[in-house]
Amino acid sequence: MEVSNCDYQELGPDYLDKLQPLRLTTYLVKRLESLGHKVTLAQADQAA
């Protein structure tokens, strides 16, 4: 086991989702369609 002098940093629960957002979106759409739902997506507004 390698030991380093840097502190552990938690990346967050959605870290892997943010790496490939298009892949996640495609997967979730296909999953909903397989459950019998019709899926239509629209881009969310970026203003906050």
Z-matrix of the N, CA and C atoms (Angstrom, degrees):
N
C 1 1.442
C 2 1.529 1 109.12
N 3 1.328 2 115.19 1 132.55
C 4 1.459 3 120.15 2 179.92
C 5 1.528 4 109.87 3 -88.51
N 6 1.302 5 115.76 4 136.16
C 7 1.458 6 120.98 5 179.31
C 8 1.521 7 107.76 6 -114.74
N 9 1.320 8 116.34 7 129.47
C 10 1.461 9 120.21 8 177.88
C 11 1.526 10 109.02 9 -123.43
N 12 1.297 11 115.68 10 166.22
C 13 1.457 12 121.11 11 -177.14
C 14 1.516 13 113.04 12 -94.46
N 15 1.323 14 118.78 13 14.07
C 16 1.458 15 119.95 14 178.64
C 17 1.531 16 109.76 15 -96.32
N 18 1.312 17 114.45 16 150.11
C 19 1.457 18 120.55 17 179.52
C 20 1.520 19 110.44 18 -75.19
N 21 1.313 20 116.32 19 151.73
C 22 1.460 21 122.20 20 176.56
C 23 1.521 22 108.60 21 -72.77
N 24 1.325 23 116.81 22 136.40
C 25 1.450 24 121.13 23 178.58
C 26 1.526 25 109.01 24 -123.09
N 27 1.319 26 116.54 25 117.91
C 28 1.458 27 121.78 26 177.77
C 29 1.524 28 108.52 27 -70.52
N 30 1.322 29 117.25 28 129.79
C 31 1.457 30 121.84 29 -176.46
C 32 1.522 31 112.93 30 -87.44
N 33 1.306 32 117.85 31 -15.46
C 34 1.457 33 121.73 32 177.21
C 35 1.513 34 112.22 33 102.35
N 36 1.319 35 116.46 34 158.20
C 37 1.459 36 120.87 35 -175.94
C 38 1.525 37 113.97 36 -69.84
N 39 1.323 38 118.45 37 -22.26
C 40 1.461 39 120.89 38 -178.47
C 41 1.531 40 112.63 39 -107.50
N 42 1.298 41 117.85 40 18.67
C 43 1.466 42 122.24 41 -177.82
C 44 1.529 43 111.57 42 -57.55
N 45 1.312 44 117.32 43 -49.63
C 46 1.467 45 120.50 44 -178.00
C 47 1.529 46 111.52 45 -67.95
N 48 1.334 47 117.63 46 -32.01
C 49 1.465 48 120.85 47 177.29
C 50 1.527 49 111.07 48 -64.82
N 51 1.313 50 117.28 49 -35.87
C 52 1.463 51 121.55 50 -178.33
C 53 1.528 52 112.43 51 -75.54
N 54 1.307 53 118.19 52 -19.00
C 55 1.461 54 120.68 53 179.33
C 56 1.521 55 111.80 54 -68.13
N 57 1.333 56 116.85 55 -39.64
C 58 1.464 57 121.49 56 -178.22
C 59 1.529 58 109.79 57 -137.27
N 60 1.338 59 117.30 58 72.94
C 61 1.470 60 119.79 59 -175.20
C 62 1.531 61 113.59 60 -64.13
N 63 1.338 62 117.83 61 -36.01
C 64 1.462 63 119.81 62 179.67
C 65 1.521 64 111.15 63 -66.05
N 66 1.300 65 116.45 64 -40.59
C 67 1.468 66 120.91 65 178.32
C 68 1.531 67 110.68 66 -62.64
N 69 1.319 68 117.09 67 -41.90
C 70 1.465 69 121.33 68 178.54
C 71 1.523 70 110.63 69 -65.12
N 72 1.336 71 117.02 70 -43.29
C 73 1.463 72 121.13 71 179.39
C 74 1.523 73 110.76 72 -60.39
N 75 1.327 74 116.26 73 -46.64
C 76 1.463 75 120.96 74 179.33
C 77 1.520 76 111.18 75 -60.23
N 78 1.320 77 116.42 76 -44.18
C 79 1.459 78 120.63 77 179.50
C 80 1.526 79 111.22 78 -61.23
N 81 1.331 80 116.61 79 -45.79
C 82 1.465 81 120.06 80 -176.98
C 83 1.527 82 111.89 81 -68.16
N 84 1.333 83 117.64 82 -36.81
C 85 1.464 84 120.73 83 176.53
C 86 1.520 85 109.91 84 -63.26
N 87 1.320 86 116.99 85 -47.72
C 88 1.472 87 120.36 86 178.82
C 89 1.523 88 111.39 87 -61.08
N 90 1.313 89 116.53 88 -37.77
C 91 1.470 90 120.82 89 179.55
C 92 1.519 91 110.78 90 -64.51
N 93 1.327 92 116.93 91 -45.60
C 94 1.468 93 120.37 92 178.34
C 95 1.526 94 111.44 93 -64.59
N 96 1.333 95 116.59 94 -40.39
C 97 1.467 96 119.52 95 178.17
C 98 1.519 97 111.57 96 -64.41
N 99 1.309 98 117.17 97 -35.22
C 100 1.465 99 119.95 98 178.37
C 101 1.527 100 111.52 99 -68.75
N 102 1.316 101 116.49 100 -20.60
C 103 1.460 102 121.00 101 177.00
C 104 1.525 103 112.14 102 -90.95
N 105 1.339 104 116.86 103 3.65
C 106 1.453 105 121.38 104 174.90
C 107 1.513 106 115.05 105 96.86
N 108 1.314 107 118.63 106 13.33
C 109 1.461 108 121.84 107 179.96
C 110 1.525 109 110.47 108 -96.82
N 111 1.332 110 115.35 109 148.33
C 112 1.458 111 121.11 110 171.45
C 113 1.524 112 105.98 111 -96.68
N 114 1.321 113 116.89 112 126.86
C 115 1.458 114 121.17 113 -173.04
C 116 1.522 115 110.01 114 -114.33
N 117 1.333 116 115.62 115 127.76
C 118 1.458 117 122.62 116 173.28
C 119 1.517 118 106.92 117 -127.22
N 120 1.318 119 116.28 118 127.20
C 121 1.461 120 120.67 119 -178.22
C 122 1.522 121 110.16 120 -109.53
N 123 1.333 122 115.14 121 145.38
C 124 1.458 123 122.46 122 174.05
C 125 1.518 124 107.45 123 -134.65
N 126 1.319 125 116.68 124 142.90
C 127 1.455 126 121.90 125 179.96
C 128 1.525 127 109.88 126 -64.60
N 129 1.309 128 117.67 127 132.75
C 130 1.454 129 122.45 128 177.80
C 131 1.519 130 109.55 129 -76.33
N 132 1.326 131 117.10 130 149.22
C 133 1.454 132 121.28 131 176.00
C 134 1.510 133 110.07 132 -66.55
N 135 1.324 134 117.15 133 139.88
C 136 1.456 135 122.08 134 -178.57
C 137 1.520 136 112.14 135 -89.53
N 138 1.329 137 118.77 136 -9.28
C 139 1.465 138 120.73 137 -179.69
C 140 1.521 139 110.65 138 -70.45
N 141 1.305 140 115.10 139 130.79
C 142 1.475 141 119.24 140 179.71
C 143 1.510 142 110.03 141 -139.24
